[in-house]
């Protein structure tokens, strides 16, 4: 867990070239478009960002999250951006909200618009802690989520995901881990696009830690979709 925290901090603090508008997607070949779509799926599919245990009926968590994704298909990004810059890491800020419901259910959502680009996305989740956890037992939960990403008149990518996670609180520190599957459909929107839509199906794994003293919440997480890693930092108010 210590290695995850250190790696997340380093990845999120590294100075990188930020993405420009993805306004040349229509010119990508089929292989380039699929490669770009795999990176986008890893970066924008729903991140857990929280332990398995439920927030409870009165529980509430809201704030800012930041993720840094190490891109595997940099040549496709260069071809898709009019700036011609080489991009190897995509940093994505987002606003998030999670709310506890009765019967150990939680709902959540996020919204983001990547600065300096035409990328905009939202996502939603429903989580059920079918083992709520106690002093002796860990919590275990299943989560279903959806996301929708657009690159203004260039691309539309929708994803669905399902995962199972486990967590165990130790005072105000809660380590957690999970595994699941992500399915995505990505299609170019330009009328003159060379490529056609692609379907993506990848395994997701994640490990993280949530630290929640009083009404403050900090979560650090490493998420991997099809081997493409994202490091996520979440800061919020929670109770």
Secondary structure, 3 states (H helix, E strand, C coil): CHHHHHHHHHHHHCCCCCCCCCCCHHHCCHHHHHHHHHHHHHHHCCCCCCCCCCCCCCCEEEEEEEEEEECCCHHHHHHHCCCCCCCCEEEEEEEEEEEECHHHEEEEEEEEECCCCCEEEEEEEEEEEEECCCCCCCEEEEEEEEEEEEECCCEEEEEEEEEEEEEEEECCEEEEEEEEEEEEEEEECCCCCCCCCEEEEEEEEEEEEEECCCCEEEEEEEEEECCEEEEEEEEEEEC
